[in-house]
Structures are given as structure tokens and as C-alpha cells.
Amino acid sequence: MIRCLPLRLAGVLLALATATVAGAQWPDRPVRVIVPYVSGAMGDTVSRLLAEELRVKLGQSVIVDNRPGANTIVAYEATTSAPRPTATRCWCPPSAPS
């Protein structure tokens, strides 16, 4: 599962970069990426590397917010409780609860 994480996160990066081409001026505010892993873990490190690439492509700040705990449920709740409309995304593995 850990070996697939960089590939999955790269897919998210590609999807967000493609959305900017299709959309007019998205995002118009900083992007907040919620990561369900502790700081320094492999998922966090990969997320920060991809967030930097995303920042360059979007021309907008990308904030990595670590929300570990409860088998990724804390991260999902933080994502779903973000005010709308928002540029908040959760980089969670597909096996996480939905």
C-alpha cells in the first residue's frame, strides 16, 4: 500500500492541474491539502513534495495540514467540515472510510 501512495498522490496532482486548465481561475484562494499521516511519515513527505509542484503549477499557495488519527477519519471530517466553497482537498488512500 505504501508503494502505491506516491502514484496515487501524483494522480491527485494531475487532476488538480488539469482542473485549472478546464476552469477559469480556480483556485482563487490558497489550496489546503489535508494529509492523514503524522509529520515526517512517508505520506507526509510525498505530500509536501507534490504540494510544492502544485504550488508552482497553480501559482497559488498550497498548505499541507497533517490530521493523523482514527484510521484517517479525522482527516475526512476536517475535509467535509471545511467551509464551502473551498479549495480544501484530502489526500487519503482509497481504502480509507468514505
LUMKE-92510 format. One record per residue (C-alpha): z, y, x; residue in three letters. Coordinates in Angstrom, 3 decimals. Each point is the difference from the previous one (the first is absolute). Layout:
// LUMKE-92510
+----------+----------+----------+--------+
!        w !        v !        u ! torvex !
+----------+----------+----------+--------+
!        Z !        Y !        X !    ala !
...
+----------+----------+----------+--------+
***
This chain:
// LUMKE-92510
+----------+----------+----------+--------+
!        w !        v !        u ! torvex !
+----------+----------+----------+--------+
!    0.000 !    0.000 !    0.000 !    met !
!    0.840 !    2.456 !    2.788 !    ile !
!   -3.383 !   -0.678 !    1.635 !    arg !
!   -1.791 !    1.150 !   -3.167 !    cys !
!    1.999 !    3.212 !   -0.345 !    leu !
!   -2.139 !    2.162 !    2.328 !    pro !
!   -3.131 !   -1.142 !   -1.823 !    leu !
!    1.509 !    0.815 !   -3.393 !    arg !
!    1.163 !    3.421 !    1.171 !    leu !
!   -3.444 !    0.687 !    1.451 !    ala !
!   -1.417 !   -0.776 !   -3.442 !    gly !
!    2.303 !    2.590 !   -1.541 !    val !
!   -1.110 !    2.522 !    2.619 !    leu !
!   -3.648 !   -0.697 !   -0.786 !    leu !
!    0.612 !    0.303 !   -3.737 !    ala !
!    1.763 !    3.345 !    0.382 !    leu !
!   -2.672 !    1.364 !    2.330 !    ala !
!   -2.738 !   -1.113 !   -2.415 !    thr !
!    1.836 !    1.631 !   -2.896 !    ala !
!   -0.231 !    3.348 !    1.764 !    thr !
!   -3.760 !   -0.290 !    0.215 !    val !
!   -0.260 !   -0.852 !   -3.701 !    ala !
!    2.586 !    2.546 !   -1.126 !    gly !
!   -0.274 !    3.756 !    0.304 !    ala !
!    3.041 !    1.207 !    1.936 !    gln !
!    2.421 !   -2.925 !   -0.084 !    trp !
!    2.641 !    0.243 !    1.295 !    pro !
!    0.988 !    3.589 !   -0.574 !    asp !
!    3.548 !   -0.630 !    1.275 !    arg !
!    1.592 !   -2.135 !    2.744 !    pro !
!   -0.356 !   -3.761 !   -0.472 !    val !
!    3.261 !   -1.952 !   -0.105 !    arg !
!   -0.272 !   -3.636 !    1.082 !    val !
!    2.952 !   -2.173 !   -0.957 !    ile !
!    0.514 !   -2.962 !    2.314 !    val !
!    2.381 !   -2.818 !   -1.059 !    pro !
!    1.042 !   -0.809 !    3.570 !    tyr !
!    2.687 !    1.314 !    2.351 !    val !
!   -0.928 !    2.506 !    2.693 !    ser !
!   -1.313 !   -1.692 !    3.109 !    gly !
!   -1.155 !   -3.173 !   -1.757 !    ala !
!   -3.610 !   -1.134 !    0.392 !    met !
!   -0.921 !    1.202 !   -3.501 !    gly !
!    1.453 !    3.432 !    0.740 !    asp !
!   -1.794 !    0.287 !    3.328 !    thr !
!   -3.366 !   -0.940 !   -1.492 !    val !
!    0.596 !    2.350 !   -2.929 !    ser !
!    0.680 !    2.911 !    2.337 !    arg !
!   -3.134 !   -0.713 !    2.037 !    leu !
!   -2.115 !   -0.155 !   -3.154 !    leu !
!    1.695 !    3.099 !   -1.419 !    ala !
!   -1.067 !    1.959 !    3.074 !    glu !
!   -3.605 !   -1.120 !   -0.490 !    glu !
!    0.241 !    0.878 !   -3.680 !    leu !
!    1.354 !    3.457 !    0.887 !    arg !
!   -3.002 !    0.650 !    2.210 !    val !
!   -2.497 !   -1.203 !   -2.623 !    lys !
!    1.572 !    1.805 !   -2.944 !    leu !
!    1.004 !    3.174 !    1.805 !    gly !
!    3.337 !   -0.185 !   -1.787 !    gln !
!    3.521 !   -0.904 !    1.107 !    ser !
!    0.993 !   -3.643 !   -0.482 !    val !
!    3.725 !   -0.710 !   -0.289 !    ile !
!    1.224 !   -3.552 !    0.651 !    val !
!    3.122 !   -0.705 !   -2.057 !    asp !
!    1.866 !   -3.240 !    0.809 !    asn !
!    1.681 !   -1.585 !   -3.039 !    arg !
!    1.137 !   -3.501 !    1.035 !    pro !
!    2.057 !   -2.272 !   -2.181 !    gly !
!    0.041 !   -2.254 !   -3.042 !    ala !
!   -3.157 !   -1.868 !    1.014 !    asn !
!   -2.137 !    3.196 !   -0.241 !    thr !
!    1.304 !    0.923 !   -3.470 !    ile !
!    1.590 !    3.199 !    1.350 !    val !
!   -3.383 !    1.132 !    1.330 !    ala !
!   -1.744 !   -0.798 !   -3.279 !    tyr !
!    2.590 !    1.917 !   -2.009 !    glu !
!   -0.333 !    3.006 !    2.303 !    ala !
!   -3.765 !   -0.099 !   -0.507 !    thr !
!    0.119 !   -0.319 !   -3.773 !    thr !
!    2.655 !    2.699 !   -0.375 !    ser !
!   -2.011 !    2.574 !    2.001 !    ala !
!   -0.950 !    3.044 !   -2.071 !    pro !
!   -3.522 !    0.006 !   -1.479 !    arg !
!   -2.598 !    0.982 !    1.097 !    pro !
!    0.883 !   -0.988 !    3.512 !    thr !
!   -1.464 !   -1.213 !    3.254 !    ala !
!    2.646 !   -2.718 !    0.453 !    thr !
!   -1.133 !   -3.489 !    0.994 !    arg !
!    1.893 !   -3.180 !    0.787 !    cys !
!   -1.219 !   -2.258 !    2.798 !    trp !
!    1.519 !   -3.255 !   -1.190 !    cys !
!   -1.168 !   -3.563 !    0.479 !    pro !
!   -1.781 !   -1.552 !   -2.995 !    pro !
!    2.745 !   -2.614 !   -0.321 !    ser !
!    2.485 !    2.725 !   -0.928 !    ala !
!    1.092 !    0.276 !   -3.638 !    pro !
!   -2.124 !    2.213 !   -2.214 !    ser !
+----------+----------+----------+--------+
***
